[in-house]
């Protein structure tokens, strides 16, 4: 007698048999509707051979699931296609969160188990020549559309697998769109454009998801096409349109622990490639020494980003990076290097409503203390957010004229 109840074990049996039958066949060449009809026929045939009765609705459900899991991205297919979603976080089979307009919400979708998640991740990583397993339990990669994926599996995490996908967004592509989005006003936009043209060394600071990469891409549009740009990144995210540019990407060590190429290696090599400007996606370690030296020795107009919550935090982080770089630098020397190298810090923030905006633009100067011969590092605001009628405005110019304008 045929079984009427479709238990999870039966569903897995159909899935396994289906994968055996389609092995080596090019189903992606079929249009989606035709592919679904063929899958439905195969599922019917498998059910008949295994003495399983499938109601019509269950047959359609299994065919749709097999189509998604085998030729698309399973339960997260719709999330990946939704342009309003900026981040997808999978904490386990029944724990999926998304970020939409800066807000985190829980999704009701579920995976069967950790293996179900891993099968889909293998489909994403496979074409990139990457894999995640016990010998390589952490993977960070860039997808073809510019999105980023990070995968962590046990024993690095207490859950069996955790996946974070940061989707690439190119909805804001120029300064005009930043103004329309309320991230800055026209006066500040004009000041930033002129600063880039006049080769001011710029550090863009902000927390996760505040738009540092977006702003760096937009500022790059103010660089003249007669300049040579060398770009160094952990994973390629920047999209400059300049004719004379070279992009360098770091590389993790292989399974034998060899072949690693760090950001510091890239920066040092970039300086041998005759750059007019050096662009570093993000500084987070010993490469800070080389970036600061480049800014201070003939590569004016260089730009980079840093993870920090205020201009003062950004300076403190830079000084710490310099101190741990094995260059025998003391605190005062680190302070002087930062002040001599970085002209301007652009601080970004994300409001409670999810809107990303420039909160401060500050100059770093090394100034003598009144009635003293000591010189100390000071941060002076060129523009900052104001609260007008109970609402935060975009950053407004303070009236302070930065010293780098005279240079």
C-alpha positions in Angstrom: 0.0 0.0 0.0 1.2 3.5 -0.9 2.2 6.0 1.8 0.0 9.1 1.9 1.9 11.0 4.7 5.0 13.0 3.5 7.3 12.9 6.4 10.6 14.9 6.3 12.5 11.6 5.8 10.4 10.9 2.7 11.0 14.4 1.4 14.8 13.9 1.9 14.5 10.6 0.0 12.9 12.3 -3.0 15.5 15.0 -2.9 18.4 12.5 -2.9 16.9 10.5 -5.7 16.2 13.7 -7.7 19.8 14.9 -7.4 21.0 11.5 -8.7 18.8 11.6 -11.7 19.7 15.2 -12.8 23.5 14.7 -12.3 25.3 15.9 -15.4 22.3 17.4 -17.1 22.2 21.0 -18.1 18.8 22.2 -16.6 19.9 25.8 -16.6 19.5 26.0 -20.4 15.7 25.5 -20.0 13.4 28.5 -19.4 12.2 28.5 -15.7 8.6 27.5 -16.5 9.8 24.5 -18.7 12.3 23.5 -16.0 9.6 23.4 -13.4 7.4 21.1 -15.6 10.3 18.7 -16.1 11.2 18.7 -12.4 7.5 18.0 -11.6 7.5 15.0 -13.9 10.7 13.6 -12.3 9.2 14.0 -8.8 6.0 12.2 -10.0 8.2 9.4 -11.4 10.2 9.1 -8.2 7.1 9.1 -6.0 5.6 6.3 -8.2 8.8 4.2 -7.9 8.9 4.6 -4.1 5.2 3.9 -3.6 4.5 7.4 -2.3 1.1 9.2 -3.0 1.7 12.9 -3.5 -1.3 15.3 -3.3 -1.3 17.9 -6.0 -0.4 20.8 -3.6 2.5 18.7 -2.1 3.8 17.8 -5.5 3.9 21.5 -6.5 5.6 22.4 -3.2 8.3 19.8 -3.6 8.9 20.7 -7.3 9.3 24.4 -6.4 11.6 23.6 -3.5 13.8 21.4 -5.6 13.9 24.0 -8.4 15.0 26.7 -5.9 17.5 24.6 -4.1 19.1 23.0 -7.2 19.0 26.0 -9.6 18.6 29.0 -7.4 19.4 30.0 -3.9 16.7 28.1 -2.0 14.7 30.0 0.7 16.8 33.2 0.4 16.2 33.5 -3.4 13.5 36.2 -3.0 15.6 38.0 -0.4 18.6 38.2 -2.8 16.3 39.6 -5.5 14.6 42.2 -3.3 16.4 45.5 -4.0 15.1 47.0 -0.7 17.1 44.5 1.4 20.7 45.5 2.1 21.8 42.7 4.4 20.8 39.0 4.9 21.9 37.3 8.1 21.5 33.5 8.6 22.2 32.5 12.2 20.8 28.9 11.8 18.1 26.9 10.0 15.3 28.7 11.7 16.9 32.1 12.4 17.1 34.5 9.4 17.2 38.3 9.7 17.3 41.1 7.1 18.2 44.8 7.1 15.8 47.0 5.2 16.1 50.8 5.2 18.6 50.5 8.1 16.2 48.4 10.3 16.7 44.8 11.3 13.7 42.5 11.2 13.3 38.7 11.6 12.1 36.6 8.6 9.8 33.7 8.8 11.6 31.5 6.2 13.3 28.3 7.3 16.0 25.9 6.1 15.6 22.2 6.7 18.9 22.0 8.6 22.5 23.2 8.5 23.3 21.0 5.5 20.6 22.7 3.6 22.2 26.1 4.2 25.7 24.7 3.4 24.5 23.2 0.1 23.3 26.7 -1.0 26.5 28.4 0.2 28.6 25.8 -1.7 26.6 26.9 -4.8 27.6 30.5 -4.2 31.2 29.8 -3.3 31.9 27.1 -5.9 32.1 29.4 -9.0 34.5 31.6 -7.0 36.9 28.7 -6.4 36.3 28.8 -2.7 35.0 26.3 -0.1 34.2 26.2 3.6 35.0 23.1 5.6 36.7 22.1 8.9 40.1 23.0 7.5 38.9 26.3 6.3 36.0 27.3 8.6 35.8 31.0 7.7 35.3 32.5 4.2 34.9 36.1 3.2 34.3 36.7 -0.5 33.0 39.2 -3.1 30.2 38.1 -5.5 30.0 39.0 -9.2 27.5 41.8 -8.5 29.7 43.4 -5.9 27.9 41.9 -2.8 29.9 40.5 0.0 29.4 37.1 1.7 30.9 35.9 5.0 30.5 32.3 6.1 31.5 30.8 9.5 31.0 27.2 10.5 31.6 25.1 13.6 33.9 25.0 15.6 34.5 28.7 15.1 30.8 29.4 15.9 28.6 27.7 18.4 25.9 27.4 15.7 26.6 24.9 12.9 26.8 27.6 10.3 26.4 31.4 10.2 26.1 33.4 6.9 26.1 37.2 6.4 25.4 38.6 2.9 25.9 42.3 2.4 24.2 43.2 -0.9 25.8 45.6 -3.2 23.7 48.8 -3.7 24.3 51.3 -6.5 21.2 53.3 -6.0 23.3 56.3 -4.9 25.9 57.0 -7.6 26.7 60.7 -7.5 26.7 63.8 -5.3 23.3 64.9 -6.5 21.7 61.8 -5.2 23.4 62.1 -1.8 21.9 65.6 -1.6 18.5 64.3 -2.6 18.8 61.6 0.1 19.5 64.2 2.8 23.0 62.9 3.5 24.5 66.4 2.9 23.6 69.8 1.5 24.8 71.6 -1.6 27.4 73.8 0.3 29.0 70.8 1.9 28.9 68.9 -1.4 30.7 71.8 -3.2 33.3 72.0 -0.4 34.0 68.2 -0.6 34.3 68.3 -4.4 36.8 71.2 -4.3 38.8 69.5 -1.6 39.2 66.3 -3.7 40.2 68.4 -6.8 42.8 70.3 -4.7 44.3 67.0 -3.5 43.4 67.1 0.2 44.2 63.9 2.0 40.9 62.5 3.2 40.0 59.8 5.8 36.4 58.7 5.7 35.3 57.4 9.1 32.1 55.6 10.2 30.5 52.5 11.7 29.3 49.4 9.9 26.8 50.2 7.1 27.1 54.0 7.3 28.1 54.3 3.6 31.9 54.7 3.7 32.4 52.8 0.4 29.5 54.7 -1.3 31.0 58.1 -0.3 34.5 57.1 -1.4 33.1 56.0 -4.8 31.3 59.3 -5.2 34.3 61.4 -4.2 36.4 59.6 -6.8 34.3 61.2 -9.5 36.0 64.5 -8.6 39.5 63.2 -9.5 40.8 64.3 -12.9 41.1 61.8 -15.6 44.7 62.8 -16.2 45.7 61.2 -12.9 46.9 57.7 -12.3 45.1 55.9 -9.4 46.2 52.7 -7.6 43.5 51.1 -5.5 44.2 48.5 -2.8 41.4 46.6 -1.1 40.8 43.5 1.0 38.1 42.5 -1.4 37.2 44.6 -4.4 34.2 46.8 -3.7 35.2 50.2 -5.2 34.0 51.0 -8.7 36.1 53.9 -10.0 35.5 54.9 -13.7 39.0 56.4 -14.4 40.9 55.3 -17.5 44.3 55.1 -15.8 43.7 52.9 -12.7 45.0 49.7 -11.3 43.1 47.6 -8.8 44.9 45.4 -6.3 43.2 42.8 -4.1 44.5 41.0 -1.0 44.7 37.2 -0.9 44.3 34.9 2.1 46.8 32.1 2.7 46.1 28.7 1.0 45.4 25.5 2.8 49.1 25.1 3.5 49.2 28.5 5.1 51.2 30.0 2.2 50.7 32.6 -0.5 49.0 35.3 1.7 49.1 38.8 0.3 48.1 41.5 2.8 46.9 45.0 2.4 50.3 46.2 3.6 52.0 44.2 0.8 49.6 45.8 -1.7 50.2 49.3 -0.4 54.0 48.9 -0.5 53.8 47.6 -4.0 51.4 50.3 -5.1 54.0 53.0 -4.2 56.3 51.4 -6.8 53.6 51.8 -9.5 53.8 55.6 -10.0 50.5 56.5 -8.4 49.3 60.1 -8.4 46.8 59.1 -5.7 46.6 56.0 -3.5 43.2 54.7 -2.6 42.9 52.1 0.2 39.5 50.5 0.7 39.9 50.3 4.5 42.9 50.5 6.9 42.7 48.3 9.9 46.3 47.3 10.8 50.0 47.8 10.2 49.4 49.1 6.6 48.5 52.4 8.3 52.2 53.3 8.5 52.6 53.0 4.7 49.4 54.8 3.9 50.4 57.7 6.2 53.8 57.9 4.6 52.3 57.9 1.1 50.0 60.8 2.0 52.9 62.7 3.4 55.5 62.1 0.7 54.2 63.0 -2.8 50.9 61.3 -3.0 48.6 64.2 -2.1 44.9 63.6 -2.6 45.0 60.0 -1.3 41.9 58.6 0.4 41.0 55.7 2.6 38.3 54.7 5.2 38.5 53.6 8.8 36.0 52.0 11.2 35.4 54.6 14.0 32.5 56.4 15.6 33.9 59.9 15.7 36.9 61.9 14.3 38.6 61.6 17.7 38.1 57.8 17.7 39.5 57.7 14.2 42.7 59.5 15.2 43.1 57.2 18.3 42.7 54.1 16.1 45.2 55.5 13.6 47.7 56.2 16.4 47.2 52.7 17.8 47.8 51.1 14.3 51.0 53.1 14.0 52.2 52.0 17.5 51.7 48.3 16.8 53.3 48.4 13.3 56.7 47.3 14.5 58.2 50.6 13.3 59.6 51.7 16.7 57.2 54.6 16.8 56.3 56.3 20.1 53.1 58.0 21.0 54.2 61.6 20.2 55.7 60.5 16.8 52.5 58.6 15.9 50.5 61.8 16.7 52.8 63.9 14.5 52.6 61.4 11.6 48.7 61.5 11.7 48.6 65.3 11.9 51.1 65.6 9.0 49.4 63.1 6.8 45.6 63.3 7.2 44.1 66.7 6.3 40.5 66.0 6.7 38.2 63.4 8.4 34.6 62.9 7.0 32.5 61.3 9.7 29.4 59.3 8.7 26.6 58.1 10.9 23.3 56.2 10.5 20.3 57.7 12.2 17.7 55.7 14.2 15.5 55.9 11.1 18.2 54.2 9.0 19.2 57.3 7.0 22.9 57.6 6.4 24.4 61.1 6.6 27.6 63.1 7.1 27.7 64.1 10.7 31.1 66.0 10.8 33.8 67.2 8.6 37.0 68.0 10.6 40.5 69.2 10.1 43.4 67.7 11.9 46.1 70.2 12.9 49.2 70.3 15.1 49.0 73.5 17.1 51.0 75.2 19.8 49.3 75.5 23.2 48.9 79.0 24.4 51.7 80.1 26.8 53.6 76.9 25.9 56.1 75.6 23.4 54.4 72.3 23.2 52.4 71.4 20.0 49.4 69.1 20.3 47.0 67.5 17.9 43.7 69.2 17.6 40.5 68.4 15.7 38.5 71.4 14.4 35.0 71.0 12.9 34.6 72.5 9.4 31.0 71.2 9.3 28.7 69.4 11.8 25.1 68.3 12.3 22.8 70.9 13.9 19.5 70.2 15.6 16.9 72.6 14.1 13.4 72.7 15.5 13.9 69.3 17.1 15.3 67.7 14.0 18.8 66.8 12.9 19.9 68.7 9.8 22.6 67.4 7.4 26.0 68.7 8.4 26.2 72.5 8.0 29.4 74.6 7.5 30.6 76.0 10.9 32.4 79.0 9.4 35.8 77.7 10.4 38.3 78.0 7.5 40.7 75.0 7.5 44.4 75.6 7.3 44.8 73.2 4.3 42.9 75.7 2.1 45.9 78.0 2.3 48.2 75.2 1.0 
